[in-house]
Amino acid sequence: MGKNKEEQSLETFLKSDFLSELKNETPKGTTLIENYPLKAPFSYANILQDQENGSISYQVDETKLNQQEEIIYNQLYRLIEENLDSPENIEKDFGFMSFVNKTIKDNTKLFQDYPLASMEKVKYYLERDIAGFGLIDPIMHDPNIEDVSCSGIDAPIYVWHRKYDSIPCNIKFQDAKLNSFVSRIVFRAGKHISSAYPISDLALEGNHRISVLYQKEVTPKGTSFTIRKFKQDPYSVVDLISFGTISVDVAAYLWMLMEAKMSIMVIGSTGSGKTTILNAITGLVNPDYKIFSVEDVAEINIKHENWFSLVARTGFGPSGEGEIGLYDLIKSGVRHRPDYIVVGEIRGAEAYVMFQAMATGHGGLCTMHADSLESAGKRLQQKPMDIPASYLSLMNCAIVIRRVKGHDGKSTRKAISVQELNTADVYHSAFKWDPKSDYFDARLEDSVMLHRIAEQTGRDREQISEEYEKRKRVIKWLLQRGIRSYAKVAENIGKYYRDPEALMKKIEYGG
């Protein structure tokens, strides 16, 4: 949506020397290698490199309030506190900045003599501190940041940058401000944290996920947290191909499996990209299918019309009364007759219910912490999951994903293997990633799943191979045309499901 003339002129004015004078300087001994806006013109990100040891760091370059602006800030903060009923009412009615502007308008005499630039800076800080994430708010506006972690007071905050991996930031929490920040964030999420209950894992506004350890109850360093940022525009399979996580061949194969309601498990370690792949795969589901997703904390982001999202609820009081776990949610979900049940992560008794659901014809998608299919199989057969060995092959396919170091030294996520489960201990590698050539080696001649699809649909292997090649062409076309957004990819996949010939003609004639 375009900006109006008033907004454009204000932004031009705010980019004047008055504001740029207040910016942080690049520290001595470092080189600025990248700079981009976070919330222009008030905050920017500077990526710095140490000239001596080559280490990378992240600098939040934020405009500062002068003495006069501090006074305005305190006055306005007090007035907002007096007039504020609850943040929820503000969001629902007309937004925080509208509320601030109304407060200024109602007290015009107090603020009419102050410069426009000063008032805009104060408004930025009020929004940051009251409605935003305070000290770390600029970082939360950076789409390149995957997670933000703080290990305690006076310790530099570390960010995971999509381009530079884990790097330290110039922001630190001082003294009691860290406890205050965490308490406020947890309270805003409708949860409770205290010395009695020092561990919390919850979803924030915007569906970001935060894990908190409070004070020195369980960690000697004191309060610490990690925020895993939620991407508003989730990655699609086209994005994963562009990143080199999977290939066009892998995507087309998974698409064939998804149409046949086959079950897929994504296996990997923490931060390897399991949920990202799971999310992208759901874009290959037939738009007419009903999907149920079940999670501890909302992370799955599906742009699918017929999608029900279920989130577990913790209990109340010391005995945990009223707790609704994943087990209960999956049991409930099966009764709604979904085509696909998507579980954010299986690790307990809910796995048994999910495998039972797959035995009755429901498709299943899930993630699991393990470093290989073999170790995942062992975990599934042990307590608390207790899956009988004969049930393991109900999970038709397993994608093993890892964060690996590329030839340039930077980490990248790779689906190192896509394996079919024939029996509990007999697997067939449909695809295997070769680290030397960075190539996904396809071994589909002996694919049990494609053979099963042929039997189910009454087609021979040659026809299945032709269908597979068609889907590769569709995905290549999306890639060449730069159609990468989740919604657009899912829309074109839907067109193929409903009228494949029309889409293939469009591709053939360069539509």
Salt bridges, closest charged atoms under 4 A:
GLU11 OE1 - LYS3 NZ 2.58
GLU11 OE2 - LYS15 NZ 3.33
GLU34 OE1 - LYS163 NZ 3.30
GLU62 OE1 - ARG128 NH1 3.09
GLU69 OE1 - LYS121 NZ 2.87
GLU82 OE2 - ARG78 NH1 3.34
ASP106 OD2 - LYS102 NZ 3.23
GLU120 OE2 - LYS123 NZ 3.09
GLU127 OE1 - LYS39 NZ 2.89
ASP129 OD1 - ARG128 NE 2.77
ASP137 OD2 - HIS141 ND1 3.57
GLU146 OE2 - ARG162 NH1 3.20
GLU146 OE1 - ARG413 NH2 2.72
ASP201 OD2 - ARG209 NH2 3.04
GLU205 OE2 - ARG188 NH2 2.09
ASP233 OD2 - ARG484 NH2 3.03
ASP239 OD1 - ARG484 NE 2.67
ASP249 OD2 - LYS472 NZ 3.45
GLU259 OE1 - ARG471 NH2 2.44
ASP288 OD1 - ARG498 NH2 2.91
ASP296 OD2 - ARG347 NH2 2.00
GLU299 OE1 - ARG209 NH1 2.71
ASP339 OD1 - LYS261 NZ 2.72
GLU345 OE1 - ARG347 NH1 3.09
GLU345 OE2 - HIS369 ND1 2.81
ASP386 OD2 - LYS383 NZ 3.06
ASP438 OD1 - LYS414 NZ 2.92
ASP441 OD2 - ARG443 NE 3.29
GLU455 OE2 - HIS451 NE2 3.30
GLU467 OE1 - ARG459 NH1 3.88
GLU467 OE2 - ARG471 NE 2.86
GLU469 OE2 - LYS472 NZ 3.53
GLU491 OE1 - LYS488 NZ 3.84
GLU491 OE2 - LYS495 NZ 3.72
